[in-house]
Amino acid sequence: MSKQRIVVVGNGMVGHKFIDSIINDESVDYEVITFSEESRLAYDRVQLSYFFSGKSAADLALTDESYYQENGINFVLNDKVVELDFVNKQVITASGRIEAYDKLVLATGSFPFVPPIPGNDQEHCHVYRTIDDLEAITESGESSKVGVVIGGGLLGLEAGNALVNLGLDTHIVEFAPRLMAVQLDEGGGALLRRKIEDLGVKVHTEKATSEIVAGEFCRYRMNFADGSFLETDTIIFSAGIRPQDELARSSGLTIGDRGGIVIDNHCQTSVEDVYAIGECALWDNFIFGLVAPGYQMAKVAAAHIKGDTSLAFTGADMSTKLKLLGVDVASIGEVHGQTPGAQSYTYNDEIEQVYKRLTVSADGKKVIGAVLVGDVDAYGSLLQLKLNDMDLPENPSVLILPNVGDGQATGLGVDALPDTAAICSCFDVTKGDIKEAVAAGCTSMSALKDSTKAATGCGGCSALAKQVLDSELANLGFEVKNDICEHFAYSRQQLADIIRVKKIKTFSALLSECGSGLGCEICKPAVANILASYWNDHVLEEAHVGLQDTNDNYLGNMQKDGTYSVVPRIPGGEITPDGLIVIGQIAKEFDLYTKITGGARVDLFGAQLHELPIIWKKLVDAGFETGHAYGKSLRTVKSCVGSTWCRYGVKNSIGFAIDIENRYKGLRSPHKVKFGVSGCTRECAEAQGKDFGLIATDNGWNLFFGGNGGMRPRHGDLFASDLTDELVQTYVDRIYMFYIRTADRLQRTSVWLENLEGGIEYLREVIIDDKLNIAAELESEMAENIKNYQCEWKTTIEDPEKMKRFKHYINSEAKDNSLQFKTERAQRFPIKNAASNKIGFVEIAE
Amino acid sequence: MTTQLTKQLDKQLDKQWTTICQLDDLTPNAGTCAQFKNQQVAIFMCSHTEQVYAVSNFDPIGEAHVLSRGLMGSTEDISYVASPLYKQRFNLATGECLDAPEHVLKTFDIRVEKSQIQLKEAS
């Protein structure tokens, strides 16, 4: 008997998955031919939006021609199958090609639904489905200012993100009263809307577009049924998908009332030897618009063709977790309250913008559904409870309440999961599979990914997979390590103790004392930082050079084009007119982009390596010092003028701020440290948002600790009140050094404080009551450090050896002329040079 | 006869080596950028293993000539440089990106000859 011949119509993600499972099944040998009407073989449509963040068509590809060729898969691109002849068992394409089959698999997918609105077929009206669509959208974007997405569902928000990335003024128009109406309830939809609007995207709900006509201010005007209108240059339709069933329909296969090729539990259609899988297939009157169920169908169909009827498709979970426009959103199970007797728990934090709703069964024992917006940490636990039909804990509300107090995660322990629990739905990896892999020697996430493929699809399960891995390792008696990296079996704090106690002065010495290998980008800067904290050597001593991130190595922050920023210290933000003039003159001479920072100083951008010492020589000569903007160290002390000028000031906050900045400047710590000093309780210096905050009162200083801005803003905790200048200095010396000694690498004071057992109370016992009897030691370490202060730039420009490193080429005086700039608002900005790996040289004229 | 021929061949091959700088000019365990045949080359010297490496200075991910300013490190037996821009690691011996294998740096042949660092196009 000759080889069985399988024809696969459609080479999307699911079609490819089917072919891949045939290739990987060594027990069968079929002849396979696949057709695609697109010009490309299968690519990852789930990651399509990454096309806008720089991924190319090749990056998104799931396969390539050589892989198919090597495995004997015939493929035909750009040719559409137009007829299925079930009698003679053959397919006919648009170009007239005829191919016979023994088994036929339809994986024709779906197409975007474009509502029948007059004017919907104009040049800059698009859909969001293929790479070609995205290329057309990009092209339209170049001639557009405003863009509209019609449809506020999952894909519509992705399309909205694309328009934002293209720099368009973006609007989302939705017919329903809320965004993501299928997956979210009212509260979740409302918060998602608020978060998206905070990003500058305008959301219009309950709008039905009646026509698209020529616009007055933009290319088009969309008139809505309620009489209002919106003008736009580009439109993307994202009003849902429809199964691509035309071919099946015209060939006489049974089609559902609202479309879709009807299939049974083995993905068989109404005609023998013909299968349908993915978004074109209708199972139990339901179309599955997600990739994971499509993959399941592909496996089931492949098994059935082989004669294995044990596998069956019996529906799929439609839960989703994703990031839309930077907002975390998740939906599990049934969320619209259609289950009789269901009750729900809701957690709604309008300040932190978090919404969670958990719906449980009438008896309170099972999860019915959940909506999570803004914080989706609970997704893994809730999904597992639902999928495995597990009993809820006694008080289910803990599953959605934020972690408070002891910081113990209140989720569900992974140990409680059954082995059948699906951890990775993209690759169908269960907890049992992970356990097996661990038992077979996988002890790291990367090994686990290699062996099981878990967390390599959408990546949504990586946190859960890591938890299962850790718990399995622990169960098998492995110690789950808190090591800084593979080169040192110690935490940062342990390394700091070793360095302090053994008086280790170099990385090499530490490596031979207690490490292995050569070090890496994790341990080297961390050790350099600890060495600098304790011994305050110049960071460019030869022994330290190879340890530093480039920022520390060249004493400036590297920018996206490889140039550096120059930031002189301006203590307390106080600067003389002459000082300002010097900075201005230097910026002008070197054409540096100039900006006033939030830390009350001046940043100069765009300095090349060879210019840095020349610029700094001029600054140092004019009396400036390095601002350490590049280091994990003291940054700025923000201040108001206080009692010197202000009518309300009760203490001299600016004078005190300058003293503080000069005291702690240059001190390296696990992360950057900022201070604020306010001259009265009006708090104009925003001191409570800094690591250390001082606010003057009639009775002295109130000291706040542990504040920060950034991604997760936090106000500092009041550490002590009514302190004298001297006492402030003593306490800050001790807290600062205690933090340096014990914090983790890159741990801000806020996180350190939150993780400190006993919290601020304990900190007071250590610092004020000297419970550990280390106060004197901390103070003397700080004094030693202050004594060793040097302006790193001053030392550098005075040392010819150190200066050697500040040229672009070791063997030429040429400068790096691959850099390109554009001018905007009368200043210079970098631009990317597409051909920048091919460069020419310009000698610097002597 | 044969030895003479080999010598001659060696000499010709030698000609392709370009001297860049003295070994002493390199900073141990850190990178240095050199100009070589109209290209920017990042040279690295590891003082623990006494190995030298040469790869293109262009970071294909961050799209800037910066790799000589990255940190050197090792994982298992592979020596690498981590880009100073977005931290992707590149195998110094093969140029392969450990974090995004679709990117491979051009590598160059490098040797230390009489305390001089010499480069030539990879053979």
Boltz contact constraints between the chains, C-beta under 6 A:
constraints:
  - contact:
      token1: [A, 517]
      token2: [B, 74]
      max_distance: 6.0
  - contact:
      token1: [A, 518]
      token2: [B, 48]
      max_distance: 6.0
  - contact:
      token1: [A, 518]
      token2: [B, 74]
      max_distance: 6.0
  - contact:
      token1: [A, 519]
      token2: [B, 73]
      max_distance: 6.0
  - contact:
      token1: [A, 520]
      token2: [B, 73]
      max_distance: 6.0
  - contact:
      token1: [A, 521]
      token2: [B, 71]
      max_distance: 6.0
  - contact:
      token1: [A, 521]
      token2: [B, 73]
      max_distance: 6.0
  - contact:
      token1: [A, 521]
      token2: [B, 82]
      max_distance: 6.0
  - contact:
      token1: [A, 524]
      token2: [B, 71]
      max_distance: 6.0
  - contact:
      token1: [A, 545]
      token2: [B, 27]
      max_distance: 6.0
  - contact:
      token1: [A, 545]
      token2: [B, 30]
      max_distance: 6.0
  - contact:
      token1: [A, 546]
      token2: [B, 29]
      max_distance: 6.0
  - contact:
      token1: [A, 546]
      token2: [B, 30]
      max_distance: 6.0
  - contact:
      token1: [A, 550]
      token2: [B, 69]
      max_distance: 6.0
  - contact:
      token1: [A, 550]
      token2: [B, 84]
      max_distance: 6.0
  - contact:
      token1: [A, 558]
      token2: [B, 84]
      max_distance: 6.0
  - contact:
      token1: [A, 561]
      token2: [B, 64]
      max_distance: 6.0
  - contact:
      token1: [A, 562]
      token2: [B, 64]
      max_distance: 6.0
  - contact:
      token1: [A, 562]
      token2: [B, 65]
      max_distance: 6.0
  - contact:
      token1: [A, 562]
      token2: [B, 66]
      max_distance: 6.0
  - contact:
      token1: [A, 808]
      token2: [B, 33]
      max_distance: 6.0
  - contact:
      token1: [A, 809]
      token2: [B, 33]
      max_distance: 6.0
  - contact:
      token1: [A, 809]
      token2: [B, 34]
      max_distance: 6.0
  - contact:
      token1: [A, 809]
      token2: [B, 35]
      max_distance: 6.0
  - contact:
      token1: [A, 810]
      token2: [B, 21]
      max_distance: 6.0
  - contact:
      token1: [A, 810]
      token2: [B, 25]
      max_distance: 6.0
  - contact:
      token1: [A, 810]
      token2: [B, 32]
      max_distance: 6.0
  - contact:
      token1: [A, 810]
      token2: [B, 34]
      max_distance: 6.0
  - contact:
      token1: [A, 811]
      token2: [B, 20]
      max_distance: 6.0
  - contact:
      token1: [A, 811]
      token2: [B, 21]
      max_distance: 6.0
  - contact:
      token1: [A, 811]
      token2: [B, 34]
      max_distance: 6.0
  - contact:
      token1: [A, 811]
      token2: [B, 35]
      max_distance: 6.0
  - contact:
      token1: [A, 812]
      token2: [B, 35]
      max_distance: 6.0
  - contact:
      token1: [A, 816]
      token2: [B, 65]
      max_distance: 6.0
  - contact:
      token1: [A, 818]
      token2: [B, 65]
      max_distance: 6.0
  - contact:
      token1: [A, 832]
      token2: [B, 63]
      max_distance: 6.0
  - contact:
      token1: [A, 837]
      token2: [B, 58]
      max_distance: 6.0
